[in-house]
Amino acid sequence: MNHRSLPFRLAVWYALLLSATFTLVGAGMYYGLDHYLRSRLSDSLSRRSEQVEQILQQAPAGTSDAQIARSVDTRVAPEFNNRFVRITRAPSTPIYRSGRPADHSFDPTTIGPLAGPWPARSAARRVPTNDGPVMISATPVQTPSGRYLVELGSSLEQVDDVQDRLLILLALLLPVLVACAAGGGYLLVQGALRPVERMSQTAARISVQNLDERLPIMRTGDALQELSLSLNHMLSRLRESVQTSRRFLADASHELRTPLTVIKGELQETVRDPHCPAELRERIGSTLEEVARLERLVSGLLVLSRLDAGEAQREWLEVDLAELAASTVEQMRLVAEDRGLQLNAAALQPLTVHGDRGRLKQVIVNLLDNAIKFTPRGGVVTLRTELREGDGYLEVTDTGIGIPTVAQPHVFDRFYRVDEARSREDGQEVGGTGLGLSIVRSICFAHGAQVSVESTPGHGSRFQVRFPQAGQRPAVPPSVPAAAETASRSARPVPAVTATS
């Protein structure tokens, strides 16, 4: 469970609020019941005290203490009714005290006399005893035969028992109520946020490749519905903007190819002129190099615009990546040998992926070309394919100059170049348009693959393409020459556009 999620935090606040509310309600019930029970007991004592007062008021002058005691036992019956009765004549002569109650809830002998002066009117007090507390009501009575203090009491054991049972009930019930309320609040909040979760999942799937997809409209009639409508309108505007940019990029790239071709042809004709001065021929050669670079840049932009338009998902077939890699290695082996490099492709395990054969070949070409560019003479470039735990892997490893750590997260960005003056150990400056690896990432993204790089400056780089849940064709791995012969008949040529890493 995510402790930082909104449902969890709302459930916690809801539980705390309910806990405080239930605690206050429970405390109110406890003290309300205590006040109610004590009031009822006090009223009962007052009624019994009035009976004793009537006995004293009706007793004629000269009535003995024994007669008063018999009247109290007859009319009040304190032992039978579990009451305590004590009558004291002023100034402090005790004339009656009841015996032990029938329920043995207290011992009357342990209840001491009232300390201090007698109250002016009826007053109640709590007296502790060995058997538990007792509530005593003391009432002064003035009669013709003298002044008396009537003390009448009852045990508080039943009141305390009721309060204890209430405390136990609250202690057991409140946590259950809070837990049920918190769980219900959590489920309610999750249910309320489920439309937002669906919107979030849909938004996470939307990319430049599928701007036609829209968020689900929540028919709630509130701000959530307005939010989903506003976001869908925003996606529509973004789609129009992206399509406009794509059309401009594709049109501009296509239109630039013709003038560049004309310029290149005119310059080449001028260079072939025998009357062209040597100095001019040198300048034209430099210009032709820049024109060639512009042609590669325009071709790269055109490829990216087609990839953004979803061209890589049009004609997908089952492609043996090992066979395709072997044929590509043979086609690029001469380039590697011209630069004094060893191109190794012996570790090619059969690996079948679903995709566009031409675009997958372009991935291999660009990765190999990038590795060849930045590996000095005597180095080794290794290409391997394998299947690990259900996923297919294509790896290109070199022993070149490597990539700085700070630059590795950006090597797949468009037009990103590590250093304009970057060169190999043999002193040859290399560079590109900054689009080759970006094209690799776009093709991989279209095929649901992931491309990553690991590099140590001065020790080489490793580019890895991971194809999730790739299939393996049950066949014997072909040799490199045989695979090259097979692939050369089936692979269609794709222009290689490379970039510096």
Stockholm file with secondary structure:
# STOCKHOLM 1.0

chainA/1-501         MNHRSLPFRLAVWYALLLSATFTLVGAGMYYGLDHYLRSRLSDSLSRRSEQVEQILQQAPAGTSDAQIARSVDTRVAPEFNNRFVRITRAPSTPIYRSGRPADHSFDPTTIGPLAGPWPARSAARRVPTNDGPVMISATPVQTPSGRYLVELGSSLEQVDDVQDRLLILLALLLPVLVACAAGGGYLLVQGALRPVERMSQTAARISVQNLDERLPIMRTGDALQELSLSLNHMLSRLRESVQTSRRFLADASHELRTPLTVIKGELQETVRDPHCPAELRERIGSTLEEVARLERLVSGLLVLSRLDAGEAQREWLEVDLAELAASTVEQMRLVAEDRGLQLNAAALQPLTVHGDRGRLKQVIVNLLDNAIKFTPRGGVVTLRTELREGDGYLEVTDTGIGIPTVAQPHVFDRFYRVDEARSREDGQEVGGTGLGLSIVRSICFAHGAQVSVESTPGHGSRFQVRFPQAGQRPAVPPSVPAAAETASRSARPVPAVTATS
#=GR chainA/1-501 SS CCTTSHHHHHHHHHHHHHHHHHHHHHHHHHHHHHHHHHHHHHHHHHHHHHHHHHHHHHSCTTCCHHHHHHHHHHHTCTTTTTCEEEEEETTTEEEEECCCCTTCCCCGGGSCCCCSSCCSSCEEEEECCTTCCEEEEEEEEEETTEEEEEEEEEECHHHHHHHHHHHHHHHHHHHHHHHHHHHHHHHHHHHHHHHHHHHHHHHHHCCGGGTTCCCCCCTTSSHHHHHHHHHHHHHHHHHHHHHHHHHHHHHHHHHHHHHHHHHHHHHHHHHHCTTSCHHHHHHHHHHHHHHHHHHHHHHHHHHHHHHHTTGGGSSCEEEEHHHHHHHHHHHHHHHHHHTTCEEECCCBCCCEEEECHHHHHHHHHHHHHHHHHTSCTTCEEEEEEEEETTEEEEEEEECSSCCCGGGGGGTTSTTCCSCTTCBCTTSCBCCCCSCHHHHHHHHHHHTTCEEEEEEETTTEEEEEEEETTCBCCCSCCCCHHHHHHHHHHHCCCCCCCCCCC
#=GC SS_cons         CCTTSHHHHHHHHHHHHHHHHHHHHHHHHHHHHHHHHHHHHHHHHHHHHHHHHHHHHHSCTTCCHHHHHHHHHHHTCTTTTTCEEEEEETTTEEEEECCCCTTCCCCGGGSCCCCSSCCSSCEEEEECCTTCCEEEEEEEEEETTEEEEEEEEEECHHHHHHHHHHHHHHHHHHHHHHHHHHHHHHHHHHHHHHHHHHHHHHHHHCCGGGTTCCCCCCTTSSHHHHHHHHHHHHHHHHHHHHHHHHHHHHHHHHHHHHHHHHHHHHHHHHHHCTTSCHHHHHHHHHHHHHHHHHHHHHHHHHHHHHHHTTGGGSSCEEEEHHHHHHHHHHHHHHHHHHTTCEEECCCBCCCEEEECHHHHHHHHHHHHHHHHHTSCTTCEEEEEEEEETTEEEEEEEECSSCCCGGGGGGTTSTTCCSCTTCBCTTSCBCCCCSCHHHHHHHHHHHTTCEEEEEEETTTEEEEEEEETTCBCCCSCCCCHHHHHHHHHHHCCCCCCCCCCC
//
